[in-house]
Amino acid sequence: MTAAQLRDLVASTDPTPGGGFVSIVAATLGVASIKKGVTVSLKKSAADFARHQVLLDLSSRASALMAALTELADADSLAFQSYLKASALPRTTEGERAFRRAGKEDGLVRATRIPLEAAAEMARALECAEAAARLVDSHVRSEVLAGEMLLRASIRSVLLSVDANLSGISDPVLRDALKLQRNELERAATLPETTAR
């Protein structure tokens, strides 16, 4: 799929890919930008063994974060599709209605947990950005800082998906636990930026 095709699909009336997917993809690109800064800096870092080793570790962490976020972007769309499928189930009898309610609830919980998991990965990526900003070569530092900014915005935006789903979860204990997790992750995005400009 080209960038233009993805753009048009997001802009279409199709329910997926939606805002959660878009937020997670933006975060993935943010991590990719951080990795670019690290990768370029690795080219001439061998003379400083300690710095080289930390950059290698950051490169590995960034790769793992990109892979995890990519999977979560796809999982986000699949979770919402399962909710839509459950919503379309028959509801003529009480048994059908109960089965439909359970399916919708399961889909809604999954569609809430996945953005939370993605936000947690993004918060870990912010730690990676903080470390990378101190170590990368000056001419690629902007790549890391741009990635950090995308991550902060992506955490806030992916949590909007959580907000949209929370009220539909009928179990108050689960709903409160998910809301608490959501609020903790939002704090990670709103902490002062630690990368000196």
ZADO-1210 file (C-alpha; in nm, 4 decimals, padded with zeros to 6 digits):
<atoms>
<atom x="00.0000" y="00.0000" z="00.0000" code="MET" pos="1"/>
<atom x="00.1352" y="00.3417" z="-00.0905" code="THR" pos="2"/>
<atom x="00.1276" y="00.6380" z="00.1454" code="ALA" pos="3"/>
<atom x="-00.1480" y="00.7913" z="-00.0678" code="ALA" pos="4"/>
<atom x="-00.3551" y="00.4720" z="-00.0486" code="GLN" pos="5"/>
<atom x="-00.3179" y="00.4582" z="00.3285" code="LEU" pos="6"/>
<atom x="-00.4107" y="00.8268" z="00.3532" code="ARG" pos="7"/>
<atom x="-00.7240" y="00.7744" z="00.1473" code="ASP" pos="8"/>
<atom x="-00.8248" y="00.4641" z="00.3420" code="LEU" pos="9"/>
<atom x="-00.7948" y="00.6493" z="00.6724" code="VAL" pos="10"/>
<atom x="-00.9992" y="00.9373" z="00.5269" code="ALA" pos="11"/>
<atom x="-01.2723" y="00.7038" z="00.3981" code="SER" pos="12"/>
<atom x="-01.5994" y="00.6128" z="00.5683" code="THR" pos="13"/>
<atom x="-01.4662" y="00.2634" z="00.6468" code="ASP" pos="14"/>
<atom x="-01.4566" y="00.2095" z="01.0243" code="PRO" pos="15"/>
<atom x="-01.0993" y="00.0816" z="01.0104" code="THR" pos="16"/>
<atom x="-00.8276" y="00.1916" z="01.0141" code="PRO" pos="17"/>
<atom x="-00.9374" y="00.4398" z="01.2783" code="GLY" pos="18"/>
<atom x="-00.7820" y="00.6843" z="01.5185" code="GLY" pos="19"/>
<atom x="-00.6106" y="00.4227" z="01.7314" code="GLY" pos="20"/>
<atom x="-00.4366" y="00.2724" z="01.4298" code="PHE" pos="21"/>
<atom x="-00.3313" y="00.6168" z="01.3075" code="VAL" pos="22"/>
<atom x="-00.1908" y="00.7083" z="01.6503" code="SER" pos="23"/>
<atom x="00.0068" y="00.3847" z="01.6763" code="ILE" pos="24"/>
<atom x="00.1459" y="00.4187" z="01.3237" code="VAL" pos="25"/>
<atom x="00.2523" y="00.7766" z="01.4027" code="ALA" pos="26"/>
<atom x="00.4312" y="00.6496" z="01.7130" code="ALA" pos="27"/>
<atom x="00.5989" y="00.3757" z="01.5081" code="THR" pos="28"/>
<atom x="00.7316" y="00.6404" z="01.2708" code="LEU" pos="29"/>
<atom x="00.8491" y="00.8406" z="01.5709" code="GLY" pos="30"/>
<atom x="01.0510" y="00.5434" z="01.6937" code="VAL" pos="31"/>
<atom x="01.1841" y="00.4920" z="01.3401" code="ALA" pos="32"/>
<atom x="01.3054" y="00.8526" z="01.3431" code="SER" pos="33"/>
<atom x="01.4830" y="00.7912" z="01.6746" code="ILE" pos="34"/>
<atom x="01.6401" y="00.4758" z="01.5336" code="LYS" pos="35"/>
<atom x="01.7620" y="00.6706" z="01.2308" code="LYS" pos="36"/>
<atom x="01.9499" y="00.9110" z="01.4583" code="GLY" pos="37"/>
<atom x="02.1009" y="00.6191" z="01.6485" code="VAL" pos="38"/>
<atom x="02.1939" y="00.4229" z="01.3338" code="THR" pos="39"/>
<atom x="02.3691" y="00.7179" z="01.1717" code="VAL" pos="40"/>
<atom x="02.5558" y="00.7878" z="01.4954" code="SER" pos="41"/>
<atom x="02.6752" y="00.4264" z="01.5154" code="LEU" pos="42"/>
<atom x="02.8762" y="00.4668" z="01.1945" code="LYS" pos="43"/>
<atom x="03.1534" y="00.6639" z="01.3636" code="LYS" pos="44"/>
<atom x="03.1107" y="00.5651" z="01.7271" code="SER" pos="45"/>
<atom x="03.3514" y="00.2690" z="01.7458" code="ALA" pos="46"/>
<atom x="03.6327" y="00.4841" z="01.8892" code="ALA" pos="47"/>
<atom x="03.4260" y="00.5409" z="02.2057" code="ASP" pos="48"/>
<atom x="03.3501" y="00.1873" z="02.3204" code="PHE" pos="49"/>
<atom x="03.1075" y="00.2767" z="02.5999" code="ALA" pos="50"/>
<atom x="02.9051" y="00.5139" z="02.3802" code="ARG" pos="51"/>
<atom x="02.9077" y="00.2598" z="02.0971" code="HIS" pos="52"/>
<atom x="02.7660" y="-00.0108" z="02.3249" code="GLN" pos="53"/>
<atom x="02.4858" y="00.2133" z="02.4526" code="VAL" pos="54"/>
<atom x="02.3978" y="00.3136" z="02.0962" code="LEU" pos="55"/>
<atom x="02.3872" y="-00.0533" z="01.9962" code="LEU" pos="56"/>
<atom x="02.1510" y="-00.1225" z="02.2851" code="ASP" pos="57"/>
<atom x="01.9312" y="00.1730" z="02.1882" code="LEU" pos="58"/>
<atom x="01.9216" y="00.0514" z="01.8291" code="SER" pos="59"/>
<atom x="01.8080" y="-00.2922" z="01.9447" code="SER" pos="60"/>
<atom x="01.5445" y="-00.1430" z="02.1758" code="ARG" pos="61"/>
<atom x="01.4138" y="00.0814" z="01.8990" code="ALA" pos="62"/>
<atom x="01.3844" y="-00.2159" z="01.6622" code="SER" pos="63"/>
<atom x="01.1881" y="-00.4124" z="01.9214" code="ALA" pos="64"/>
<atom x="00.9595" y="-00.1151" z="01.9898" code="LEU" pos="65"/>
<atom x="00.8924" y="-00.0642" z="01.6185" code="MET" pos="66"/>
<atom x="00.7988" y="-00.4313" z="01.5799" code="ALA" pos="67"/>
<atom x="00.5725" y="-00.4280" z="01.8864" code="ALA" pos="68"/>
<atom x="00.3946" y="-00.1093" z="01.7798" code="LEU" pos="69"/>
<atom x="00.3455" y="-00.2365" z="01.4251" code="THR" pos="70"/>
<atom x="00.1738" y="-00.5484" z="01.5614" code="GLU" pos="71"/>
<atom x="-00.0393" y="-00.3377" z="01.7941" code="LEU" pos="72"/>
<atom x="-00.1543" y="-00.1143" z="01.5073" code="ALA" pos="73"/>
<atom x="-00.2864" y="-00.4195" z="01.3239" code="ASP" pos="74"/>
<atom x="-00.4332" y="-00.5616" z="01.6454" code="ALA" pos="75"/>
<atom x="-00.6175" y="-00.2363" z="01.7093" code="ASP" pos="76"/>
<atom x="-00.8013" y="-00.2594" z="01.3775" code="SER" pos="77"/>
<atom x="-00.8797" y="-00.6289" z="01.4315" code="LEU" pos="78"/>
<atom x="-01.0193" y="-00.5625" z="01.7787" code="ALA" pos="79"/>
<atom x="-01.2579" y="-00.2994" z="01.6501" code="PHE" pos="80"/>
<atom x="-01.3607" y="-00.5259" z="01.3623" code="GLN" pos="81"/>
<atom x="-01.4484" y="-00.7986" z="01.6150" code="SER" pos="82"/>
<atom x="-01.6637" y="-00.5467" z="01.8039" code="TYR" pos="83"/>
<atom x="-01.8421" y="-00.4538" z="01.4808" code="LEU" pos="84"/>
<atom x="-01.8989" y="-00.8211" z="01.3960" code="LYS" pos="85"/>
<atom x="-02.0504" y="-00.8798" z="01.7394" code="ALA" pos="86"/>
<atom x="-02.2708" y="-00.5736" z="01.6950" code="SER" pos="87"/>
<atom x="-02.4107" y="-00.7266" z="01.3760" code="ALA" pos="88"/>
<atom x="-02.5082" y="-01.0571" z="01.5428" code="LEU" pos="89"/>
<atom x="-02.8783" y="-01.1469" z="01.5558" code="PRO" pos="90"/>
<atom x="-03.0753" y="-01.0375" z="01.8642" code="ARG" pos="91"/>
<atom x="-03.4151" y="-01.1948" z="01.8220" code="THR" pos="92"/>
<atom x="-03.4093" y="-01.4260" z="02.1237" code="THR" pos="93"/>
<atom x="-03.2813" y="-01.3600" z="02.4743" code="GLU" pos="94"/>
<atom x="-03.0024" y="-01.6131" z="02.4117" code="GLY" pos="95"/>
<atom x="-02.8966" y="-01.4297" z="02.0961" code="GLU" pos="96"/>
<atom x="-02.9071" y="-01.0971" z="02.2768" code="ARG" pos="97"/>
<atom x="-02.6918" y="-01.2329" z="02.5597" code="ALA" pos="98"/>
<atom x="-02.4408" y="-01.3796" z="02.3123" code="PHE" pos="99"/>
<atom x="-02.4296" y="-01.0493" z="02.1223" code="ARG" pos="100"/>
<atom x="-02.3795" y="-00.8476" z="02.4440" code="ARG" pos="101"/>
<atom x="-02.0934" y="-01.0745" z="02.5516" code="ALA" pos="102"/>
<atom x="-01.9291" y="-01.0491" z="02.2094" code="GLY" pos="103"/>
<atom x="-01.9591" y="-00.6710" z="02.2048" code="LYS" pos="104"/>
<atom x="-01.8188" y="-00.6448" z="02.5560" code="GLU" pos="105"/>
<atom x="-01.5251" y="-00.8706" z="02.4693" code="ASP" pos="106"/>
<atom x="-01.4507" y="-00.6672" z="02.1566" code="GLY" pos="107"/>
<atom x="-01.4778" y="-00.3407" z="02.3477" code="LEU" pos="108"/>
<atom x="-01.2417" y="-00.4586" z="02.6219" code="VAL" pos="109"/>
<atom x="-00.9870" y="-00.5696" z="02.3602" code="ARG" pos="110"/>
<atom x="-01.0291" y="-00.2389" z="02.1763" code="ALA" pos="111"/>
<atom x="-00.9476" y="-00.0652" z="02.5067" code="THR" pos="112"/>
<atom x="-00.6589" y="-00.2827" z="02.6211" code="ARG" pos="113"/>
<atom x="-00.4693" y="-00.2612" z="02.2914" code="ILE" pos="114"/>
<atom x="-00.4409" y="00.1213" z="02.2902" code="PRO" pos="115"/>
<atom x="-00.3314" y="00.1022" z="02.6537" code="LEU" pos="116"/>
<atom x="-00.0647" y="-00.1517" z="02.5642" code="GLU" pos="117"/>
<atom x="00.0427" y="00.0691" z="02.2750" code="ALA" pos="118"/>
<atom x="00.0645" y="00.3747" z="02.5022" code="ALA" pos="119"/>
<atom x="00.2843" y="00.1746" z="02.7420" code="ALA" pos="120"/>
<atom x="00.5187" y="00.0855" z="02.4536" code="GLU" pos="121"/>
<atom x="00.5248" y="00.4516" z="02.3535" code="MET" pos="122"/>
<atom x="00.6183" y="00.5519" z="02.7084" code="ALA" pos="123"/>
<atom x="00.9093" y="00.3048" z="02.6920" code="ARG" pos="124"/>
<atom x="01.0088" y="00.4605" z="02.3613" code="ALA" pos="125"/>
<atom x="01.0196" y="00.8036" z="02.5298" code="LEU" pos="126"/>
<atom x="01.2857" y="00.6646" z="02.7653" code="GLU" pos="127"/>
<atom x="01.4778" y="00.5482" z="02.4586" code="CYS" pos="128"/>
<atom x="01.4467" y="00.8960" z="02.3050" code="ALA" pos="129"/>
<atom x="01.5777" y="01.0597" z="02.6209" code="GLU" pos="130"/>
<atom x="01.8879" y="00.8414" z="02.6210" code="ALA" pos="131"/>
<atom x="01.9416" y="00.8762" z="02.2469" code="ALA" pos="132"/>
<atom x="01.9177" y="01.2561" z="02.2519" code="ALA" pos="133"/>
<atom x="02.2206" y="01.2710" z="02.4811" code="ARG" pos="134"/>
<atom x="02.4321" y="01.0389" z="02.2653" code="LEU" pos="135"/>
<atom x="02.3570" y="01.0844" z="01.8969" code="VAL" pos="136"/>
<atom x="02.5630" y="01.3024" z="01.6660" code="ASP" pos="137"/>
<atom x="02.4490" y="01.6646" z="01.6646" code="SER" pos="138"/>
<atom x="02.3494" y="01.6640" z="01.2974" code="HIS" pos="139"/>
<atom x="02.0905" y="01.3873" z="01.3555" code="VAL" pos="140"/>
<atom x="01.9688" y="01.4992" z="01.6956" code="ARG" pos="141"/>
<atom x="01.6672" y="01.6600" z="01.5299" code="SER" pos="142"/>
<atom x="01.5575" y="01.3110" z="01.4193" code="GLU" pos="143"/>
<atom x="01.5467" y="01.1972" z="01.7801" code="VAL" pos="144"/>
<atom x="01.3690" y="01.5107" z="01.9013" code="LEU" pos="145"/>
<atom x="01.1098" y="01.4828" z="01.6237" code="ALA" pos="146"/>
<atom x="01.0513" y="01.1205" z="01.7219" code="GLY" pos="147"/>
<atom x="01.0055" y="01.2212" z="02.0847" code="GLU" pos="148"/>
<atom x="00.7471" y="01.4821" z="01.9895" code="MET" pos="149"/>
<atom x="00.5549" y="01.2306" z="01.7777" code="LEU" pos="150"/>
<atom x="00.5551" y="00.9848" z="02.0675" code="LEU" pos="151"/>
<atom x="00.4158" y="01.2387" z="02.3154" code="ARG" pos="152"/>
<atom x="00.1373" y="01.3353" z="02.0760" code="ALA" pos="153"/>
<atom x="00.0689" y="00.9697" z="01.9933" code="SER" pos="154"/>
<atom x="00.0245" y="00.8747" z="02.3576" code="ILE" pos="155"/>
<atom x="-00.2326" y="01.1490" z="02.4025" code="ARG" pos="156"/>
<atom x="-00.4134" y="01.0622" z="02.0807" code="SER" pos="157"/>
<atom x="-00.4233" y="00.6854" z="02.1320" code="VAL" pos="158"/>
<atom x="-00.5737" y="00.7410" z="02.4767" code="LEU" pos="159"/>
<atom x="-00.8699" y="00.9075" z="02.3054" code="LEU" pos="160"/>
<atom x="-00.9618" y="00.5583" z="02.1815" code="SER" pos="161"/>
<atom x="-00.9562" y="00.4387" z="02.5407" code="VAL" pos="162"/>
<atom x="-01.1804" y="00.7273" z="02.6458" code="ASP" pos="163"/>
<atom x="-01.4277" y="00.6438" z="02.3692" code="ALA" pos="164"/>
<atom x="-01.4531" y="00.2818" z="02.4845" code="ASN" pos="165"/>
<atom x="-01.4470" y="00.3031" z="02.8630" code="LEU" pos="166"/>
<atom x="-01.8087" y="00.4067" z="02.9117" code="SER" pos="167"/>
<atom x="-01.9293" y="00.1010" z="02.7186" code="GLY" pos="168"/>
<atom x="-01.7571" y="-00.1481" z="02.9516" code="ILE" pos="169"/>
<atom x="-02.0196" y="-00.2779" z="03.1929" code="SER" pos="170"/>
<atom x="-01.7895" y="-00.4224" z="03.4633" code="ASP" pos="171"/>
<atom x="-01.7216" y="-00.1263" z="03.6958" code="PRO" pos="172"/>
<atom x="-01.4124" y="-00.2845" z="03.8549" code="VAL" pos="173"/>
<atom x="-01.2522" y="-00.3531" z="03.5181" code="LEU" pos="174"/>
<atom x="-01.3558" y="-00.0106" z="03.3893" code="ARG" pos="175"/>
<atom x="-01.1969" y="00.1635" z="03.6892" code="ASP" pos="176"/>
<atom x="-00.8768" y="-00.0412" z="03.6567" code="ALA" pos="177"/>
<atom x="-00.8467" y="00.0453" z="03.2880" code="LEU" pos="178"/>
<atom x="-00.9140" y="00.4130" z="03.3622" code="LYS" pos="179"/>
<atom x="-00.6413" y="00.4160" z="03.6278" code="LEU" pos="180"/>
<atom x="-00.3961" y="00.2625" z="03.3795" code="GLN" pos="181"/>
<atom x="-00.5017" y="00.5211" z="03.1210" code="ARG" pos="182"/>
<atom x="-00.4382" y="00.8113" z="03.3592" code="ASN" pos="183"/>
<atom x="-00.0923" y="00.6813" z="03.4514" code="GLU" pos="184"/>
<atom x="00.0017" y="00.6576" z="03.0845" code="LEU" pos="185"/>
<atom x="-00.1238" y="01.0080" z="03.0158" code="GLU" pos="186"/>
<atom x="00.1097" y="01.1364" z="03.2863" code="ARG" pos="187"/>
<atom x="00.4026" y="00.9810" z="03.0975" code="ALA" pos="188"/>
<atom x="00.3144" y="01.1915" z="02.7948" code="ALA" pos="189"/>
<atom x="00.2721" y="01.5135" z="02.9899" code="THR" pos="190"/>
<atom x="00.5920" y="01.4957" z="03.1950" code="LEU" pos="191"/>
<atom x="00.8299" y="01.7786" z="03.1040" code="PRO" pos="192"/>
<atom x="01.0504" y="01.6976" z="02.8103" code="GLU" pos="193"/>
<atom x="01.3925" y="01.6050" z="02.9424" code="THR" pos="194"/>
<atom x="01.5881" y="01.6390" z="02.6206" code="THR" pos="195"/>
<atom x="01.7674" y="01.9712" z="02.6333" code="ALA" pos="196"/>
<atom x="01.7204" y="02.1722" z="02.3157" code="ARG" pos="197"/>
</atoms>
